[in-house]
């Protein structure tokens, strides 16, 4: 498609001669005789270059230049004037003019200037593209150096996390398979999606994430699939969608459970056919993209309620991955806390070297409704605001009202004891059981009842945590 030149001058003879010259050179032309008209053409018609006269009947040319640059900073503008002085030329250059031509005009010279300017623009676009790709590769390399194994970025030793990592390892090589990550808000679903991408053979290709709830419904189709110029009122130029930008890599669709029914049908079609059309387009665009979708909703229940397409659910749920909430991850809370302390020490120039045992108890006993995201925020706040080198309970923004269990951690509380009500049914033992068998059964029963909260279990049993860990290891108790 030929480039478009916008010619802005109040003299009809100049407009005529420049239009004829530009068209002879193979360009499309637009014209304007007033500043307001020129600004409107820039907004509505998206020209590739502007020839702008300094003296216009309504607005000074420099003011028009400023407004053009405020709307489209990268648009090249060549100024024209019969009254050239150094100060004005310098001012125009500072605002963003690429050249300043004196009247009377040399038409052949202008044709050369326009051609050279457009070539320079193309070169700059290519350089920007190269820079973008270079930055992407630098980021990939940075991630590689930081974490040789992308799965190591998912911190945790709990059984739930180990099981999740095993599933990820099994699926990374089948890089076309769709994955559905389900879990509560803040539990780390995006981290899982990134680990899947960077552990796969798509790791050198783009990873693009989009939150389906952050884009208005009427714009989501254009964001995902792109649009052609003129497809709708504000479509000033063609735009690639996220599917195209992610080609060869991974597209992470977060909060997929909130997608409107009409968009669900369009997404399903793309997943089935592996191609799509841009909004307003007629050409099929083939894609090779791995879809990782995530939601904090129970999609099967949404299907039963009629809020979600059953066929899309099964298309997404080829490989289901459950991201466990933090309250089910036991001592991972302390592991994550230490990692966040180290991170924010560096970030804020602090030197917190230890975590008080009472702070650990509080962290382990809290229910974490906001999951890992909430833990990160609490540690960030504590490191930023406190000057101690030890993380204390009072540094943590966790109140007893926020957790019924945390209320039991006061130093003056009465001893916690077990009662018959703590168990459902009688011990299932026989005469052959040894004392170790009874202890094994008893500890396992309490661990299960209190969701493997080892701090609380130790208090219930009247032993310290070290003793409890020894017993768990002795009896090979695993969650």
C-alpha positions as CSV (number, residue, x, y, z in Angstrom):
1,X,0.0,0.0,0.0
2,X,1.5,3.4,-1.0
3,X,2.4,5.9,1.8
4,X,0.0,8.8,2.5
5,X,1.3,12.4,2.5
6,X,-0.7,15.0,4.3
7,X,-0.1,18.5,2.7
8,X,-1.1,21.5,4.9
9,X,-1.0,24.9,3.3
10,X,-3.4,27.8,2.9
11,X,-2.2,28.5,-0.7
12,X,-4.2,26.5,-3.2
13,X,-1.4,26.7,-5.9
14,X,1.1,25.1,-3.5
15,X,-1.4,22.4,-2.5
16,X,-2.0,21.6,-6.2
17,X,1.7,21.4,-7.2
18,X,2.7,19.4,-4.1
19,X,-0.3,17.0,-4.6
20,X,0.6,16.4,-8.2
21,X,4.3,15.9,-7.4
22,X,3.5,13.4,-4.6
23,X,1.0,11.4,-6.7
24,X,3.6,11.3,-9.5
25,X,6.0,9.8,-7.1
26,X,3.5,7.1,-6.2
27,X,2.1,8.5,-2.9
28,X,-1.5,9.0,-1.8
29,X,-2.3,12.5,-0.8
30,X,-4.5,14.3,1.7
31,X,-4.8,18.1,2.0
32,X,-5.8,20.7,4.6
33,X,-5.8,24.5,4.4
34,X,-6.2,25.2,8.2
35,X,-4.5,23.9,11.3
36,X,-7.6,22.4,12.9
37,X,-8.3,20.6,9.7
38,X,-4.8,19.2,9.7
39,X,-5.0,17.9,13.2
40,X,-8.3,16.2,12.5
41,X,-6.8,14.5,9.4
42,X,-3.9,13.2,11.5
43,X,-6.3,11.7,14.0
44,X,-8.8,10.3,11.5
45,X,-6.7,9.3,8.5
46,X,-3.3,8.3,9.9
47,X,-1.0,9.8,7.3
48,X,2.6,8.5,7.0
49,X,4.2,11.9,6.7
50,X,3.1,15.6,6.9
51,X,4.2,18.7,4.9
52,X,3.2,21.6,7.2
53,X,3.3,25.3,6.4
54,X,4.4,27.6,9.2
55,X,1.8,30.3,8.5
56,X,-1.8,29.1,8.7
57,X,-5.0,31.3,9.0
58,X,-6.2,29.8,12.3
59,X,-3.3,28.3,14.2
60,X,0.4,29.0,14.1
61,X,2.3,26.1,12.4
62,X,4.5,25.4,15.5
63,X,1.3,24.9,17.6
64,X,-0.1,22.5,15.0
65,X,3.2,20.7,15.1
66,X,3.0,20.3,18.9
67,X,-0.5,18.9,18.7
68,X,0.4,16.5,15.9
69,X,3.4,15.3,18.0
70,X,1.2,14.9,21.1
71,X,-1.2,12.6,19.2
72,X,1.3,10.7,17.1
73,X,4.9,11.3,18.4
74,X,6.5,9.0,15.7
75,X,4.8,10.8,12.7
76,X,7.5,12.6,10.6
77,X,6.7,16.3,9.9
78,X,8.5,18.5,7.4
79,X,8.0,22.2,8.0
80,X,7.7,24.7,5.1
81,X,8.0,28.5,5.3
82,X,8.8,31.6,3.3
83,X,10.1,33.3,6.5
84,X,12.9,31.1,7.9
85,X,15.0,32.3,10.8
86,X,17.4,30.2,12.9
87,X,15.4,30.5,16.2
88,X,12.2,29.2,14.6
89,X,14.0,26.4,12.8
90,X,15.6,25.3,16.1
91,X,12.3,25.5,17.9
92,X,10.6,23.4,15.3
93,X,13.4,20.8,15.5
94,X,13.1,20.7,19.3
95,X,9.3,20.0,19.0
96,X,10.0,17.2,16.5
97,X,10.2,18.4,12.9
98,X,12.5,16.2,10.8
99,X,13.3,19.0,8.3
100,X,12.7,22.7,7.5
101,X,12.2,23.7,3.9
102,X,12.3,27.3,2.6
103,X,9.8,28.7,0.1
104,X,9.6,29.1,-2.8
105,X,9.6,25.3,-2.9
106,X,11.9,23.1,-5.0
107,X,9.5,20.3,-5.9
108,X,12.2,17.8,-6.9
109,X,14.1,18.4,-3.6
110,X,10.9,17.9,-1.6
111,X,10.2,14.6,-3.4
112,X,13.7,13.5,-2.4
113,X,13.3,14.7,1.2
114,X,9.9,12.8,1.5
115,X,11.4,9.6,0.0
116,X,14.4,9.7,2.3
117,X,12.3,10.5,5.4
118,X,10.0,7.6,4.8
119,X,13.0,5.3,4.2
120,X,14.4,6.4,7.5
121,X,11.1,5.7,9.2
122,X,11.1,2.2,7.8
123,X,14.7,1.7,9.1
124,X,13.7,3.0,12.5
125,X,10.7,0.6,12.6
126,X,13.0,-2.3,11.8
127,X,15.4,-1.2,14.4
128,X,12.6,-1.0,17.0
129,X,11.5,-4.5,16.0
130,X,15.1,-5.7,16.4
131,X,15.4,-4.0,19.8
132,X,12.1,-5.5,20.9
133,X,13.3,-9.0,19.9
134,X,16.7,-8.3,21.5
135,X,15.1,-7.2,24.8
136,X,12.9,-10.4,24.7
137,X,16.0,-12.6,24.3
138,X,17.8,-10.6,27.0
139,X,14.9,-11.2,29.3
140,X,14.8,-14.9,28.5
141,X,18.6,-15.1,29.1
142,X,18.2,-13.3,32.4
143,X,15.5,-15.7,33.5
144,X,17.7,-18.6,32.4
145,X,20.7,-17.4,34.4
146,X,18.5,-16.8,37.4
147,X,16.7,-20.1,37.3
148,X,18.4,-22.8,35.3
149,X,15.3,-25.0,35.8
150,X,12.2,-22.9,35.3
151,X,10.3,-25.2,37.7
152,X,12.7,-24.0,40.5
153,X,10.9,-20.7,40.3
154,X,7.9,-22.4,42.0
155,X,9.1,-22.5,45.6
156,X,7.8,-25.2,47.8
157,X,8.4,-28.7,49.2
158,X,4.9,-29.6,50.2
159,X,3.4,-32.7,48.6
160,X,0.8,-30.5,46.7
161,X,3.6,-28.5,45.1
162,X,5.7,-31.6,44.3
163,X,2.7,-33.3,42.6
164,X,2.0,-30.1,40.6
165,X,5.7,-30.0,39.4
166,X,5.5,-33.7,38.4
167,X,2.5,-32.9,36.2
168,X,4.2,-29.9,34.6
169,X,7.3,-32.0,33.8
170,X,5.1,-34.6,32.0
171,X,3.4,-32.0,29.8
172,X,6.1,-29.5,28.8
173,X,7.3,-31.6,25.8
174,X,3.8,-32.0,24.4
175,X,3.8,-28.3,23.6
176,X,0.6,-28.1,21.6
177,X,-1.6,-29.4,24.5
178,X,-3.9,-26.9,26.1
179,X,-3.6,-26.5,29.9
180,X,-6.2,-25.3,32.4
181,X,-4.7,-24.0,35.7
182,X,-7.3,-23.7,38.5
183,X,-6.7,-22.2,41.9
184,X,-7.7,-19.3,44.2
185,X,-6.7,-15.7,43.5
186,X,-3.0,-15.1,44.5
187,X,-2.1,-18.8,44.5
188,X,0.5,-18.4,41.7
189,X,-1.4,-19.4,38.5
190,X,0.6,-17.1,36.3
191,X,3.9,-18.4,37.8
192,X,2.8,-21.9,36.8
193,X,2.0,-20.7,33.3
194,X,5.4,-19.1,32.9
195,X,7.1,-22.3,34.2
196,X,5.2,-24.4,31.6
197,X,6.4,-22.0,28.9
198,X,10.0,-21.6,29.9
199,X,10.4,-25.4,30.5
200,X,9.1,-26.2,27.1
201,X,10.6,-26.2,23.6
202,X,8.7,-22.9,23.1
203,X,10.9,-21.1,25.6
204,X,12.7,-18.9,23.0
205,X,9.3,-17.7,21.6
206,X,7.0,-15.1,23.1
207,X,5.1,-15.6,26.3
208,X,2.1,-13.2,26.2
209,X,-0.4,-12.9,29.1
210,X,-3.8,-11.2,29.1
211,X,-6.3,-10.8,31.9
212,X,-9.7,-11.4,30.3
213,X,-11.4,-9.2,32.9
214,X,-9.1,-6.2,32.4
215,X,-10.2,-5.6,28.8
216,X,-13.8,-4.3,28.1
217,X,-16.0,-6.9,26.4
218,X,-16.4,-4.8,23.3
219,X,-12.5,-4.6,22.8
220,X,-11.5,-8.2,23.8
221,X,-12.1,-9.6,20.3
222,X,-9.9,-7.0,18.7
223,X,-7.2,-7.5,21.4
224,X,-7.1,-11.3,20.9
225,X,-7.5,-11.4,17.1
226,X,-6.4,-8.0,15.9
227,X,-8.3,-5.8,13.4
228,X,-7.9,-4.4,9.9
229,X,-7.8,-0.7,9.2
230,X,-11.3,0.8,9.1
231,X,-12.9,-2.3,10.8
232,X,-14.6,0.1,13.3
233,X,-14.6,3.8,14.1
234,X,-11.3,3.9,16.0
235,X,-9.4,1.4,13.8
236,X,-7.0,3.9,12.2
237,X,-4.5,1.3,11.2
238,X,-4.3,-2.5,11.1
239,X,-3.3,-4.1,14.4
240,X,-2.0,-7.6,15.2
241,X,-3.9,-9.4,17.9
242,X,-2.3,-11.3,20.9
243,X,-2.8,-14.6,19.1
244,X,-0.5,-13.4,16.2
245,X,2.0,-11.8,18.6
246,X,2.2,-15.1,20.6
247,X,2.7,-17.3,17.4
248,X,5.2,-20.0,18.1
249,X,5.0,-19.4,21.8
250,X,2.4,-19.4,24.6
251,X,-0.7,-17.3,25.2
252,X,-1.8,-17.2,28.8
253,X,-5.5,-16.4,29.2
254,X,-6.0,-15.4,32.8
255,X,-9.5,-15.3,34.4
256,X,-10.9,-17.3,31.5
257,X,-13.9,-18.1,33.6
258,X,-15.1,-14.5,33.3
259,X,-15.2,-14.5,29.5
260,X,-18.6,-13.6,28.0
261,X,-20.6,-16.3,26.3
262,X,-20.2,-14.7,22.8
263,X,-16.4,-14.6,23.1
264,X,-16.3,-18.2,24.3
265,X,-17.7,-19.4,21.0
266,X,-15.1,-17.4,19.0
267,X,-12.3,-18.7,21.2
268,X,-13.5,-22.3,20.8
269,X,-13.5,-22.0,17.1
270,X,-9.8,-20.8,17.1
271,X,-8.8,-23.7,19.4
272,X,-10.5,-26.2,17.1
273,X,-9.4,-24.8,13.7
274,X,-6.0,-23.3,14.6
275,X,-6.7,-20.2,12.5
276,X,-8.8,-17.0,12.7
277,X,-9.6,-13.8,10.9
278,X,-8.9,-10.3,12.2
279,X,-11.9,-8.2,13.0
280,X,-13.0,-6.7,9.6
281,X,-10.7,-9.1,7.8
282,X,-11.3,-11.9,5.2
283,X,-7.9,-13.7,5.3
284,X,-7.4,-16.8,7.5
285,X,-4.3,-16.4,9.7
286,X,-2.8,-19.7,10.8
287,X,-1.3,-19.9,14.3
288,X,0.8,-22.3,16.3
289,X,0.2,-21.2,19.9
290,X,0.0,-23.1,23.1
291,X,-2.9,-21.9,25.3
292,X,-2.6,-21.9,29.0
293,X,-5.8,-20.8,30.6
294,X,-6.4,-20.0,34.3
295,X,-9.4,-19.3,36.5
296,X,-10.3,-19.0,40.2
297,X,-13.8,-20.4,39.4
298,X,-15.0,-24.0,39.3
299,X,-15.7,-24.1,35.6
300,X,-17.6,-27.4,35.8
301,X,-20.1,-25.7,38.2
302,X,-20.3,-22.7,35.8
303,X,-21.1,-25.2,33.0
304,X,-23.9,-26.7,35.1
305,X,-25.3,-23.2,35.8
306,X,-25.3,-22.4,32.1
307,X,-22.7,-19.7,32.5
308,X,-19.9,-21.5,30.5
309,X,-19.8,-23.5,27.3
310,X,-19.4,-27.2,28.0
311,X,-17.5,-27.8,24.7
312,X,-15.0,-25.0,25.5
313,X,-14.5,-26.3,29.0
314,X,-13.5,-29.7,27.7
315,X,-11.4,-28.2,25.0
316,X,-9.5,-26.2,27.7
317,X,-9.3,-28.9,30.3
318,X,-7.1,-31.3,28.3
319,X,-4.5,-31.1,31.1
320,X,-5.9,-29.8,34.4
321,X,-3.4,-28.4,36.9
322,X,-4.5,-27.5,40.4
323,X,-2.6,-24.6,42.1
324,X,-3.0,-25.3,45.8
325,X,-3.9,-22.4,48.2
326,X,-1.2,-21.4,50.6
327,X,-3.1,-22.7,53.7
328,X,-2.7,-26.2,52.3
329,X,1.1,-25.9,51.8
330,X,2.3,-26.3,55.4
331,X,5.9,-25.2,55.9
332,X,6.1,-23.7,52.4
333,X,4.9,-20.5,54.1
334,X,8.3,-20.2,55.9
335,X,10.2,-21.1,52.7
336,X,8.4,-18.4,50.8
337,X,8.8,-15.9,53.6
338,X,12.6,-16.4,53.6
339,X,12.7,-15.9,49.9
340,X,10.6,-12.7,50.1
341,X,12.7,-11.4,53.0
342,X,15.9,-11.9,50.8
343,X,14.3,-10.2,47.8
344,X,13.0,-7.1,49.7
345,X,16.3,-6.8,51.7
346,X,18.0,-6.2,48.4
347,X,15.2,-4.0,47.1
348,X,15.1,-1.7,50.1
349,X,18.7,-2.0,51.2
350,X,17.7,-3.7,54.5
351,X,19.4,-6.4,56.5
352,X,16.7,-8.7,58.1
353,X,18.7,-11.8,58.9
354,X,16.3,-13.9,61.0
355,X,12.7,-14.7,61.5
356,X,11.5,-14.9,65.2
357,X,10.0,-18.3,66.1
358,X,6.8,-16.5,67.3
359,X,6.6,-14.8,63.8
360,X,6.9,-18.2,62.2
361,X,4.1,-19.6,64.4
362,X,1.9,-16.7,63.4
363,X,2.7,-17.2,59.7
364,X,2.0,-20.9,59.9
365,X,-1.3,-20.4,61.8
366,X,-2.8,-17.8,59.5
367,X,-5.3,-18.9,56.9
368,X,-4.0,-16.8,54.0
369,X,-7.2,-15.9,52.2
370,X,-5.0,-13.9,49.7
371,X,-2.5,-16.7,49.3
372,X,1.1,-16.1,48.1
373,X,0.2,-12.6,46.9
374,X,-0.9,-11.6,50.4
375,X,2.2,-13.1,52.0
376,X,4.4,-11.2,49.6
377,X,2.6,-7.9,50.4
378,X,2.9,-8.5,54.1
379,X,6.6,-9.2,54.0
380,X,7.2,-6.2,51.6
381,X,5.5,-3.9,54.1
382,X,7.3,-5.4,57.1
383,X,10.8,-5.0,55.5
384,X,10.1,-1.5,54.2
385,X,8.7,-0.1,57.5
386,X,10.7,-1.8,60.2
387,X,14.3,-1.3,61.2
388,X,15.0,-4.4,63.2
389,X,17.3,-7.2,61.8
390,X,14.8,-9.8,63.1
391,X,11.3,-10.2,61.7
392,X,9.0,-10.1,64.7
393,X,5.2,-10.9,65.1
394,X,4.4,-7.2,65.6
395,X,6.0,-6.5,62.2
396,X,3.4,-8.6,60.4
397,X,0.1,-7.1,59.5
398,X,-1.8,-10.2,60.7
399,X,-4.3,-9.6,63.5
400,X,-6.1,-12.2,65.6
401,X,-9.4,-11.3,64.1
402,X,-8.0,-12.3,60.7
403,X,-7.5,-15.8,61.8
404,X,-9.2,-17.8,64.5
405,X,-6.1,-19.9,64.8
406,X,-3.8,-17.0,65.2
407,X,-5.7,-16.0,68.3
408,X,-4.4,-19.1,70.0
409,X,-0.8,-18.0,69.8
410,X,-0.8,-15.5,72.6
411,X,1.9,-16.2,75.2
412,X,-0.6,-16.1,78.1
413,X,-3.1,-18.6,76.6
414,X,-4.1,-21.8,78.5
415,X,-2.6,-25.1,77.4
416,X,-4.4,-26.5,74.4
417,X,-5.6,-30.1,75.0
418,X,-7.3,-32.7,72.9
419,X,-10.8,-33.9,73.7
420,X,-12.9,-36.8,72.5
421,X,-14.7,-34.4,70.2
422,X,-11.5,-34.0,68.2
423,X,-11.9,-37.4,66.7
424,X,-14.6,-39.1,64.6
425,X,-15.0,-42.7,65.8
426,X,-12.8,-44.9,68.0
427,X,-9.2,-46.1,67.2
428,X,-9.2,-48.9,64.7
429,X,-6.6,-51.0,66.5
430,X,-6.1,-54.6,67.6
431,X,-4.1,-56.5,70.1
432,X,-1.2,-56.9,67.8
433,X,-0.5,-53.1,67.7
434,X,2.6,-51.9,69.4
435,X,3.0,-48.5,71.2
436,X,4.6,-47.2,68.0
437,X,1.6,-48.3,66.0
438,X,-0.7,-46.4,68.4
439,X,1.5,-43.3,68.3
440,X,1.7,-43.4,64.5
441,X,-2.1,-43.7,64.2
442,X,-2.7,-40.9,66.8
443,X,-0.3,-38.4,65.2
444,X,-1.6,-39.1,61.7
445,X,-5.2,-38.6,62.9
446,X,-4.4,-35.2,64.4
447,X,-2.4,-34.1,61.4
448,X,-5.3,-34.8,59.1
449,X,-7.8,-33.2,61.3
450,X,-5.8,-29.9,61.5
451,X,-4.9,-29.9,57.8
452,X,-1.2,-30.6,58.5
453,X,-0.7,-27.3,60.3
454,X,2.3,-28.6,62.2
455,X,2.5,-25.7,64.6
456,X,-1.1,-26.2,65.8
457,X,-0.7,-30.0,65.8
458,X,2.4,-29.7,68.0
459,X,0.4,-27.5,70.4
460,X,-2.5,-30.0,70.4
461,X,-0.2,-32.9,71.2
462,X,1.7,-30.9,73.8
463,X,5.1,-31.4,72.2
464,X,7.5,-29.0,70.4
465,X,7.8,-28.8,66.6
466,X,11.2,-30.4,66.5
467,X,9.7,-33.5,68.2
468,X,6.8,-33.5,65.9
469,X,9.1,-33.4,62.8
470,X,11.1,-36.3,64.3
471,X,7.9,-38.4,64.7
472,X,6.7,-37.5,61.2
473,X,10.1,-38.7,59.8
474,X,10.1,-41.8,62.0
475,X,6.7,-42.9,60.8
476,X,7.2,-41.8,57.2
477,X,4.0,-39.7,57.3
478,X,3.3,-37.8,54.1
479,X,0.5,-35.6,53.2
